[in-house]
Amino acid sequence: MNILGYFQKVGRALMVPVAVLPAAAILMGIGYWIDPAGWGGDSALAAFLIKAGAAVIDNMSVLFAVGVAYGMSKDKDGAAALSGLVGFLVVTTLLSPAAVAQIQSIPLSEVPFAFNKINNQFVGILVGIISAELYNRFSGVELHSALAFFSGRRLVPIVVSVVMIGLAFVLMAIWPMIFSSLQTFGETIAGLGDVGAGLYAFFNRLLIPVGLHHALNSVFWFDVAGINDIPNFLSGQSGIDAGTAIIGKTGMYQAGFFPIMMFGLPGAAFAIYTAAKPENKEKVASIMLAASLSSFFTGVTEPLEFSFMFAAPLLYVIHALLAGVSVFFAASMEWMAGFGFSAGLVDMVLSSQNPLAVKWYMLIVQGVVFFAIYYFIFLAVIRGMDLKTPGREEADVDAPKVNAAEDAGELATQYVTALGGIDNLEVIDACITRLRLTLKDRSVVNEAELKGLGAMGVVKLGENNLQVIIGPQAESIANRMKTVK
């Protein structure tokens, strides 16, 4: 597997722990709605819900270790997740300030500050990756009959615990340097203030085609470089830990996405529909409406973005630039809102009573403006440059239409057939809206048939990796594809 393919695998695994954030967002959101003034201090029920959500937020680092280990394991077995937990406990215990002071025979006061921050998502991701690789390597090992009980999957946590001792000693030497580098990176972006937030949003969108935006998100949204924007917002913590010297406005790396997801992209969809040929408008309308509703209500944008990402790359660059402008503007105006999943209506409503939500309703006003900006810019560029967005080129709309089954099992079978048969599929996985596949022979894939089944786009990575954008049902389709014979 090439480097890009491996990072794709890591990015896919990162979505396993991230997927639990909506649970925390809902619990804490309802709690803040019940008691917006006391944050749980004036209501037992609100305190119950907020504390329940905080149980997830406060333990994101260990969730990353467990989730990444599970997500990167070859067969998604619970033993891999258990190994990630074991590995994380070993590393964080050995690298706690007290343990470091004892091992190095130095006063506790002389232990580098970095070890006070060893319980973070970066370490969780690292431990998860190593644990998954060890699981994939040793889960099938058979020991001598005298030790047969510890063969196979039972062997993995033992191997992981030993390897993590070695990792702990390596990190004991280099973690202060790694932490300092991450902190400097975070400080550099945070030091740019609102401009830094805009730059982050620009690159966030640009990395979506290759699925590496999750790695970038982990730096700004979680406690990798000390920014930790999502957990800080959900838990109502204003400001950022003074120990890391990073200063910022909590929510500034989230708020500006609401106008884009809820209004800007639907404006782009309306422009694509307007620019479509009259005979294709009905078909384009159904595609754009479904994608726009997904973007508006849930913040899932990939079905819409992939509809023009490759057909008209210039539009996608414009989209990335506008996203950067939106996040910059919202941050500079200090209009704040946050999310547990993505910047859709559901998360906006849930976060509106959060103690850190500041003039969140102005994001709606900003969104209406961005709807118009997206619509007129996209329409002018599409028509002015004759871009072949959906509905403007016969091949895009009149591709062979497959009689797609309504039953998910039959639809999965049709996808397998279009991908060259089950024997051509080495790895079948999914990430929110896309099938992530490794194929033996990519040349036999029938892209027209995939689009006929409803795929919004096909992304080729390396020699054998393929992503098929099919929407929120990707996980269900992937699971059913694995059962096709």
HUWO-V852957 format. One record per helix or strand of 2 or more residues. SS is the DSSP state (H for helix, E for strand). FROM is the first residue (numbers start at 0). TO is the last residue. If there is no record, write none. Layout:
BEGIN
SS/FROM/TO + SS/FROM/TO
END
This chain:
BEGIN
H/2/17 + H/20/33 + H/43/56 + H/59/71 + H/77/93 + H/96/103 + H/107/109 + H/112/116 + H/120/137 + H/144/149 + H/152/190 + H/193/205 + H/207/209 + H/212/220 + H/228/233 + H/241/243 + H/256/274 + H/277/297 + H/301/308 + H/312/332 + H/344/350 + H/361/383 + H/393/396 + H/407/417 + H/421/423 + E/424/430 + E/433/438 + H/441/443 + H/446/451 + E/456/460 + E/464/468 + H/473/480
END
